[in-house]
């Protein structure tokens, strides 16, 4: 069964949002080609859906913002749902292009995959902030394979496959790789949502923070992790000293071991 990544991989390249300001500024122009009007409505719709969400936007508001009559919106898209579907499809293809580039590689170090995936998602957020806000709201669409969560699920699956091979080489439980992949992708997406409204750090600085937490956690991973302070089995674990680790992930040797 094809994944969402495959679904968007063979579609035409998406139009970028960079020309939206010019198109929106042409709203009062007496003459606009059908293509220009359609692109203008897409720009207006993207901005409104990003700011207010699908349910809170009406055809009346779309038409008023674009300074056209309601029938023009219906003529091009059949209604609000049609316009929303076009916006989502374009943004999904833009994001898919970036993610495919990050994941289309064999024989690379798992940390490089973590860095690539993190930077790909953050680059999309940086360059397509409104589009990301539309996708992150995950309003319902008629095609479930087009949802943001479905695409991220496919990304997590691919990352999980890469981690699984690495886990096997490190003699760690490979069955846990899919869970760690979900954590990595989810951490990046939710941190990206927080960053999108603040931008106090550069994309590279934020990516370094995410990778620092994700990778240093992976490099010091325990084969059989337990809760040390919470839960029914935590008391015994909490009484044991926290194991030390070298930066390369190997357990530190105690002074008594070194002298024996």
C-alpha positions as CSV (number, residue, x, y, z in Angstrom):
1,X,0.0,0.0,0.0
2,X,1.5,3.4,-1.0
3,X,2.4,5.8,1.8
4,X,1.5,9.5,1.9
5,X,5.1,10.2,1.0
6,X,4.7,8.2,-2.2
7,X,1.3,9.8,-2.8
8,X,2.8,13.3,-3.0
9,X,6.1,12.3,-4.6
10,X,4.8,12.1,-8.1
11,X,2.6,15.2,-8.1
12,X,3.5,18.4,-9.8
13,X,5.7,20.8,-7.8
14,X,3.6,23.1,-5.5
15,X,3.3,26.8,-6.2
16,X,5.1,28.8,-3.5
17,X,3.4,31.4,-1.3
18,X,6.0,34.1,-2.0
19,X,3.9,35.8,-4.6
20,X,0.9,36.1,-2.4
21,X,1.5,39.6,-1.3
22,X,1.5,40.8,-4.8
23,X,-1.6,38.9,-5.8
24,X,-3.5,40.0,-2.7
25,X,-2.4,43.6,-3.5
26,X,-4.0,43.2,-6.9
27,X,-7.5,42.6,-5.4
28,X,-8.8,46.0,-6.5
29,X,-7.5,45.5,-10.1
30,X,-10.3,45.8,-12.6
31,X,-8.9,43.1,-14.7
32,X,-7.3,39.9,-13.5
33,X,-6.8,36.7,-15.4
34,X,-8.7,33.6,-14.2
35,X,-5.4,32.0,-13.1
36,X,-4.4,35.1,-11.2
37,X,-7.8,35.3,-9.5
38,X,-7.6,31.6,-8.5
39,X,-4.1,32.1,-7.1
40,X,-5.2,35.2,-5.2
41,X,-8.1,33.2,-3.6
42,X,-5.7,30.5,-2.6
43,X,-3.5,33.0,-0.9
44,X,-6.4,34.6,0.9
45,X,-7.8,31.2,1.9
46,X,-4.4,30.1,3.2
47,X,-4.0,33.2,5.4
48,X,-7.6,32.9,6.8
49,X,-7.4,29.2,7.5
50,X,-4.1,29.6,9.2
51,X,-5.3,32.4,11.4
52,X,-8.8,31.2,12.2
53,X,-9.1,27.5,11.3
54,X,-11.4,25.9,8.8
55,X,-14.6,26.0,10.8
56,X,-14.3,29.7,11.6
57,X,-13.8,30.9,8.0
58,X,-16.8,31.5,5.8
59,X,-17.2,32.0,2.0
60,X,-18.4,35.5,2.8
61,X,-15.2,36.3,4.6
62,X,-13.0,34.8,1.8
63,X,-14.9,36.8,-0.8
64,X,-14.8,40.1,1.2
65,X,-11.0,39.7,1.9
66,X,-10.3,39.1,-1.8
67,X,-12.8,41.9,-2.7
68,X,-14.8,39.7,-5.0
69,X,-18.3,38.4,-5.0
70,X,-19.2,35.0,-3.4
71,X,-20.1,33.4,-6.8
72,X,-16.4,33.9,-7.8
73,X,-15.3,31.7,-5.0
74,X,-17.9,29.1,-5.9
75,X,-16.9,29.3,-9.6
76,X,-13.2,28.5,-8.8
77,X,-13.5,26.0,-6.0
78,X,-17.2,25.0,-5.5
79,X,-17.1,26.4,-1.9
80,X,-14.9,26.7,1.2
81,X,-14.2,22.9,1.3
82,X,-12.8,22.9,-2.2
83,X,-10.5,25.9,-1.5
84,X,-9.3,24.3,1.7
85,X,-8.5,21.0,-0.1
86,X,-6.4,22.9,-2.6
87,X,-4.5,24.8,0.1
88,X,-3.9,21.5,2.0
89,X,-2.8,19.7,-1.1
90,X,-0.2,22.3,-2.0
91,X,1.2,22.5,1.5
92,X,1.4,18.7,1.8
93,X,3.4,18.5,-1.4
94,X,5.7,21.3,-0.3
95,X,6.4,19.5,3.0
96,X,6.7,16.1,1.3
97,X,9.4,17.4,-1.1
98,X,11.5,18.5,1.9
99,X,11.0,15.3,3.9
100,X,11.7,13.0,0.9
101,X,15.0,14.8,0.4
102,X,15.9,14.3,4.1
103,X,14.9,10.6,4.1
104,X,16.1,9.6,0.6
105,X,19.5,8.2,1.7
106,X,21.0,4.8,2.5
107,X,24.0,4.0,4.7
108,X,24.0,7.2,6.7
109,X,24.5,7.6,10.4
110,X,21.2,7.6,12.4
111,X,22.2,11.0,13.9
112,X,22.4,12.4,10.4
113,X,18.8,11.2,9.7
114,X,17.7,12.9,13.0
115,X,19.4,16.1,11.9
116,X,18.1,16.0,8.4
117,X,14.5,15.3,9.4
118,X,14.6,18.0,12.1
119,X,16.0,20.6,9.7
120,X,13.5,19.6,6.9
121,X,10.5,20.1,9.2
122,X,11.9,23.4,10.6
123,X,12.7,24.7,7.1
124,X,9.2,24.0,6.0
125,X,7.8,25.9,9.0
126,X,10.2,28.8,8.4
127,X,9.4,29.1,4.7
128,X,5.7,28.2,4.8
129,X,4.5,29.4,8.2
130,X,0.9,29.9,7.2
131,X,0.8,26.6,5.4
132,X,2.2,24.8,8.5
133,X,-0.5,26.5,10.7
134,X,-3.1,25.2,8.3
135,X,-1.7,21.6,8.4
136,X,-1.1,21.6,12.1
137,X,-4.7,22.4,12.8
138,X,-5.5,19.2,11.0
139,X,-9.0,20.1,10.0
140,X,-11.0,17.2,8.4
141,X,-10.6,16.6,4.7
142,X,-12.4,14.1,2.4
143,X,-9.2,12.2,1.7
144,X,-7.8,10.6,4.9
145,X,-4.5,9.8,3.2
146,X,-3.9,13.6,2.7
147,X,-3.9,14.4,6.4
148,X,-1.0,16.0,8.2
149,X,-1.0,13.2,10.8
150,X,-0.9,10.5,8.0
151,X,2.2,12.1,6.4
152,X,4.0,12.4,9.7
153,X,3.1,8.8,10.4
154,X,4.8,7.8,7.2
155,X,7.9,9.9,8.2
156,X,7.9,8.2,11.6
157,X,7.8,4.8,9.9
158,X,10.8,5.6,7.7
159,X,12.8,7.0,10.6
160,X,11.8,3.9,12.7
161,X,13.1,1.6,10.0
162,X,16.5,3.3,10.0
163,X,16.6,3.3,13.8
164,X,15.7,-0.4,13.9
165,X,18.8,-1.4,11.9
166,X,20.9,0.8,14.2
167,X,19.3,-0.7,17.3
168,X,20.2,-4.2,16.1
169,X,23.8,-3.2,15.6
170,X,23.9,-1.7,19.1
171,X,22.2,-4.8,20.6
172,X,19.2,-2.8,21.7
173,X,15.5,-4.0,21.4
174,X,14.6,-3.3,17.8
175,X,10.9,-3.7,18.6
176,X,11.1,-0.3,20.4
177,X,12.4,1.6,17.4
178,X,9.0,2.7,16.1
179,X,8.1,4.3,19.5
180,X,11.4,6.3,19.5
181,X,10.7,7.4,15.9
182,X,7.3,8.7,16.9
183,X,8.9,10.6,19.8
184,X,11.5,12.2,17.6
185,X,9.0,13.4,14.9
186,X,6.5,14.5,17.5
187,X,9.0,16.4,19.5
188,X,10.1,18.3,16.4
189,X,6.6,19.1,15.3
190,X,5.4,20.4,18.6
191,X,8.6,22.3,19.3
192,X,8.3,23.8,15.8
193,X,4.7,25.0,16.6
194,X,6.1,26.7,19.7
195,X,9.0,28.2,17.7
196,X,6.8,29.4,14.8
197,X,5.2,32.1,17.0
198,X,8.5,33.2,18.6
199,X,11.5,32.8,16.4
200,X,14.0,33.9,19.0
201,X,16.3,31.2,17.9
202,X,17.5,30.5,14.3
203,X,16.3,27.3,12.6
204,X,19.8,25.8,13.0
205,X,20.0,26.8,16.7
206,X,16.6,25.1,17.4
207,X,17.5,22.1,15.4
208,X,20.7,21.7,17.4
209,X,18.7,21.8,20.7
210,X,16.3,19.2,19.4
211,X,19.0,16.9,18.2
212,X,21.0,17.4,21.4
213,X,18.1,16.2,23.5
214,X,17.1,13.4,21.1
215,X,20.6,12.1,20.2
216,X,22.2,12.3,23.6
217,X,19.2,10.4,24.9
218,X,19.6,7.8,22.2
219,X,23.3,7.5,22.7
220,X,22.8,6.8,26.5
221,X,19.9,4.5,26.0
222,X,19.3,1.7,28.4
223,X,18.4,-1.7,27.0
224,X,15.7,-2.2,29.7
225,X,14.7,1.3,30.8
226,X,12.7,1.8,34.1
227,X,11.1,4.6,35.9
228,X,13.4,5.7,38.8
229,X,11.0,7.7,40.9
230,X,7.4,7.1,39.7
231,X,5.3,3.9,39.5
232,X,5.0,0.7,41.4
233,X,8.6,-0.6,40.6
234,X,10.3,2.7,41.1
235,X,11.4,2.4,44.8
236,X,14.1,-0.2,44.2
237,X,15.4,1.6,41.1
238,X,15.5,5.0,42.8
239,X,17.7,3.5,45.5
240,X,20.4,2.5,43.0
241,X,22.9,5.1,41.9
242,X,22.4,6.8,38.5
243,X,24.9,5.1,36.0
244,X,27.5,7.4,34.5
245,X,28.1,7.5,30.8
246,X,30.8,8.7,28.5
247,X,29.7,11.0,25.6
248,X,30.1,8.1,23.2
249,X,27.4,6.2,25.1
250,X,29.5,3.6,26.9
251,X,29.0,3.2,30.6
252,X,31.8,4.9,32.6
253,X,34.2,2.6,34.5
254,X,34.3,3.2,38.2
255,X,37.6,3.9,40.0
256,X,37.4,0.5,41.8
257,X,37.1,-1.2,38.5
258,X,40.1,0.6,37.1
259,X,42.3,-0.3,40.1
260,X,41.2,-4.0,40.3
